[in-house]
Amino acid sequence: MAQTLQEYADWLSNRDDLIWPVAPALETPKATPFLKPLRRISAVTFSIYGTLLHIADGALLLDHQQQLRIQIALDKTIKEFNMWNSMSRKPGAPWEYMLSQYRTLLEDQQMASNVAKGEKPEINSAAIWKQLIERLQKNEYTFDESFYGNLDDFSLKVAYFFHSSMQGISPMPAALETLCQLSQQGKKLALFADAQPFTLVQLLRGLSSQGTLPPLSELFTQECFCFSYREEVRKPSASLYEKLLSRFKQLEISPEEILHVGSRIHDDLAVARQLGMKTALFAGDSLSIQASKEEVRNPDSKPDRLITDLSQLAEILD
């Protein structure tokens, strides 16, 4: 039977022939936390990258400006999945040819996206790799379906491998402990994030490295999850927030009862605030935080609370 993405990720981590990039040492910005208790909060939503996960560059990237980083990631991917024999023999290194095709498909998806005016389209990384693999199949490329699954499953695993080879990731300090504490307090927890199809696996692997991970259904209110790749738009698209709020409305939870936690004000927390949600700025990672003094002070965008450590959420909401 083909492996799930979670099983595949675990299998990769147990191999001793692969070297993965690591997230840089966590550096915290200078910030003074504001921890006044917040009352009547029934639910807490989290961004993932830069909030629950510490990631190199501060955000998940589909492409990288540092040529060496994407060169290494593509070169490893081509070799891992034996793609070279089905690639066109053009001058230059294999990764250069693959990068040209990859970037062209990225641009094509961005141009072809059909979203409302003012919305920001999301690109599905697995869909990009599916198109690349389909091109390889025209040159007799094959893969082990008994291990990887069908084309969609395989494309997802290739996307996971590629991104894991490009950006190091680690869990934020106290992430699992905080989630468990908030859940025990009776808060409904949900993930509301710019994400890719492999993001949840990255998060769960990170959390499990901090201790015993409870069943997903016990820790999170999964029916309220809202991921950009599923909705095909990313933050700060208003429709993404409206879909999140509609899911909580079905649980009879109003916007003012929801606390959203993230590291960016302009294109995340400010929108949540405008729609009636409470907000907490996570200032625990210098790489990911996007918050100017003006945004912090502006009544229309300033967060309701400022935390420098995730564990402070339990204090605010206890």
C-alpha positions in Angstrom: 0.0 0.0 0.0 1.3 3.5 -0.9 2.6 5.6 2.0 0.7 8.6 3.2 2.5 11.9 3.2 3.0 11.6 7.0 4.5 8.1 6.6 6.7 9.3 3.7 8.0 12.2 5.8 8.8 9.9 8.7 10.5 7.5 6.3 12.7 10.4 4.9 13.6 11.5 8.4 15.0 8.1 9.2 17.3 8.0 6.2 21.0 8.7 6.9 21.9 9.6 3.3 20.0 12.9 3.2 21.1 16.2 4.7 18.3 18.7 5.3 18.7 22.5 5.8 17.9 23.7 9.3 16.1 26.8 10.4 18.5 29.5 11.7 18.9 30.2 15.4 15.8 31.9 16.6 16.3 35.6 17.2 13.6 37.6 19.0 12.9 41.3 18.2 12.9 43.9 20.9 9.3 44.1 22.1 7.4 44.6 25.3 4.6 42.1 25.7 1.1 43.3 26.6 -0.6 40.6 28.5 -3.8 42.0 29.9 -6.4 39.3 30.2 -8.9 38.9 27.3 -12.3 37.9 28.3 -15.1 36.0 26.4 -12.7 34.4 23.9 -14.1 31.0 22.8 -11.7 30.2 19.9 -8.1 30.9 18.9 -6.8 30.7 15.4 -3.2 30.5 14.4 -1.1 31.4 11.4 1.5 28.7 10.9 4.8 29.8 9.4 6.4 32.4 11.6 3.9 31.7 14.4 3.8 28.0 15.2 6.7 27.1 12.9 10.0 28.9 12.7 11.1 28.8 9.1 14.2 30.0 7.3 13.4 33.4 5.5 10.4 33.9 7.8 7.8 32.6 5.4 7.3 29.6 3.1 8.7 30.4 -0.4 7.8 28.8 -3.7 10.9 30.3 -5.2 14.1 31.6 -3.8 16.2 34.6 -4.7 19.4 32.9 -3.5 20.4 30.8 -6.5 22.4 28.4 -4.4 19.5 27.5 -2.3 17.1 26.6 -5.1 19.9 25.0 -7.0 20.6 22.6 -4.2 16.9 21.9 -3.7 16.2 21.2 -7.4 19.4 19.1 -7.8 18.5 16.9 -4.8 14.9 16.5 -6.1 16.0 15.5 -9.6 18.4 12.9 -8.2 16.0 11.6 -5.5 13.3 10.9 -8.0 15.5 9.8 -11.0 14.2 12.5 -13.3 17.3 13.2 -15.3 16.9 10.4 -17.8 13.5 11.8 -18.9 14.6 15.4 -19.1 15.5 17.1 -22.4 19.2 17.1 -23.1 19.8 20.9 -23.3 23.0 22.7 -22.6 23.5 23.5 -18.9 23.0 21.7 -15.6 19.8 19.7 -15.1 18.7 22.0 -12.3 18.9 25.0 -14.6 16.6 23.4 -17.1 14.2 22.3 -14.4 14.2 25.8 -12.8 13.3 27.4 -16.1 10.3 25.2 -16.5 9.3 25.5 -12.8 9.4 29.3 -12.9 7.4 29.4 -16.1 4.7 27.3 -14.6 4.6 29.5 -11.5 4.1 32.6 -13.7 1.5 30.8 -15.8 -0.5 29.9 -12.7 -0.3 33.4 -11.3 -1.5 34.9 -14.6 -4.3 32.2 -15.0 -5.7 32.6 -11.5 -9.3 33.7 -11.6 -9.9 35.6 -8.4 -12.0 38.6 -7.5 -10.5 42.1 -7.8 -8.4 42.9 -4.7 -7.9 39.2 -3.9 -4.5 37.6 -3.8 -4.2 34.2 -5.6 -2.5 31.2 -4.0 -0.3 28.8 -6.0 -0.5 25.1 -5.2 3.0 23.7 -5.2 1.9 20.1 -5.7 0.0 21.2 -8.9 3.2 22.8 -10.3 5.1 19.5 -9.7 2.3 17.5 -11.2 2.6 19.5 -14.4 6.4 19.0 -14.5 6.0 15.2 -13.9 3.4 15.0 -16.6 6.0 16.5 -19.0 8.5 13.9 -17.9 6.0 11.1 -18.5 5.9 12.1 -22.1 9.6 11.0 -22.2 8.8 7.6 -20.6 9.3 8.7 -17.0 7.8 6.3 -14.4 7.6 6.1 -10.6 6.7 3.4 -8.1 3.0 3.8 -7.5 3.0 1.0 -4.9 5.2 3.2 -2.8 4.3 6.8 -3.8 0.7 6.4 -4.8 -1.0 7.8 -7.9 0.2 10.9 -9.8 -1.5 13.3 -7.3 0.0 11.5 -4.3 3.5 11.4 -6.0 3.3 15.1 -6.9 2.6 16.0 -3.3 5.5 14.0 -2.0 7.9 15.6 -4.6 6.6 19.1 -3.5 7.3 18.2 0.1 10.8 16.9 -0.7 11.6 20.0 -2.7 10.5 22.5 -0.1 12.1 20.5 2.7 15.3 20.7 0.7 15.1 24.5 0.3 13.9 25.8 3.7 14.7 24.6 7.2 11.8 24.4 9.7 11.5 23.9 13.4 8.6 24.3 15.9 8.4 27.6 17.8 9.3 27.2 21.5 6.3 26.0 23.7 4.1 25.6 20.6 2.7 22.1 21.6 2.5 23.0 25.3 0.5 26.2 24.5 -1.9 24.4 22.2 -2.5 21.7 24.8 -3.1 24.3 27.5 -5.5 26.3 25.5 -7.4 23.2 24.5 -7.6 22.2 28.2 -9.0 25.6 28.9 -11.9 24.8 26.6 -10.9 27.0 23.7 -11.6 25.8 20.2 -8.4 25.9 18.2 -8.1 26.2 14.4 -5.4 26.8 11.8 -5.9 29.9 9.6 -2.9 30.2 7.4 -1.2 30.7 4.1 -0.3 27.1 3.5 0.5 24.4 1.0 -0.8 20.8 0.9 2.1 19.6 2.9 2.0 22.3 5.6 -0.1 20.3 8.1 2.4 17.4 8.0 5.3 19.9 8.6 3.4 21.3 11.6 2.5 18.0 13.1 6.0 16.7 12.7 7.3 19.8 14.4 4.9 19.6 17.3 5.5 15.9 17.8 9.2 16.7 18.3 8.2 18.7 21.5 6.3 15.9 23.2 3.4 13.5 22.8 1.0 14.8 20.2 -2.7 14.3 21.1 -5.1 13.1 18.4 -5.7 15.9 15.9 -9.4 15.9 16.6 -8.8 16.4 20.3 -6.4 19.3 19.8 -8.1 21.2 17.0 -11.5 22.0 15.7 -10.7 20.8 12.2 -13.9 21.8 10.6 -12.8 25.4 11.1 -9.4 25.0 9.4 -8.9 27.5 6.6 -5.9 27.0 4.3 -5.0 29.3 1.4 -4.2 26.4 -1.0 -7.7 25.0 -0.5 -9.4 28.3 -1.1 -7.1 29.3 -3.9 -6.5 32.8 -2.3 -4.0 33.9 0.3 -4.0 36.6 2.9 -5.0 39.4 3.0 -7.8 38.3 0.7 -11.1 39.2 2.5 -12.9 36.1 1.2 -10.4 33.9 3.1 -11.4 35.6 6.4 -15.1 35.5 5.6 -14.9 31.7 5.0 -13.2 31.3 8.3 -15.8 33.3 10.1 -18.6 31.4 8.4 -17.3 28.1 9.7 -17.2 29.5 13.3 -20.7 30.9 12.8 -21.9 27.4 12.3 -20.6 26.7 15.8 -22.4 29.8 17.1 -19.1 31.6 17.7 -19.0 35.3 16.6 -16.0 37.2 15.4 -15.4 39.1 18.6 -15.1 35.7 20.4 -12.2 34.7 18.2 -8.5 35.6 18.9 -6.3 35.4 15.8 -2.5 35.0 16.4 0.0 35.9 13.8 3.2 37.8 13.1 2.1 40.1 10.4 -0.1 43.2 10.9 -0.8 44.7 7.5 -1.8 41.6 5.5 -3.2 39.5 8.3 -4.0 40.9 11.8 -5.3 44.2 10.5 -7.8 42.4 8.2 -9.0 40.2 11.1 -9.5 43.2 13.3 -11.5 45.0 10.6 -13.9 42.0 10.5 -14.4 42.1 14.3 -11.9 39.5 15.5 -9.5 40.0 18.4 -5.8 39.9 17.4 -2.5 39.0 19.1 0.8 39.9 17.4 3.4 37.3 17.9 6.7 39.1 18.2 8.9 36.1 18.9 10.8 35.7 15.6 12.7 38.5 14.0 12.6 36.8 10.6 8.8 36.6 10.3 7.5 39.6 12.2 6.1 42.3 9.9 4.9 45.2 12.2 5.8 48.8 12.0 5.5 51.2 14.9 2.8 53.1 13.0 0.8 49.9 12.5 1.1 49.0 16.2 -0.1 52.4 17.2 -2.8 52.9 14.5 -6.3 52.3 16.1 -7.4 50.6 12.9 -4.6 48.0 12.8 -3.0 47.8 16.3 -3.3 44.3 17.8 -5.3 43.8 21.0 -2.4 42.0 22.6 1.3 41.6 21.9 3.2 38.4 23.0 6.8 37.5 22.7 6.3 33.8 23.7 3.5 31.5 22.7 3.1 30.4 26.3 1.9 33.8 27.2 -1.4 33.1 25.4 -2.5 30.7 28.2 -1.9 33.5 30.7 -4.0 36.0 28.6 -6.9 33.7 28.2 -6.9 31.8 31.5 
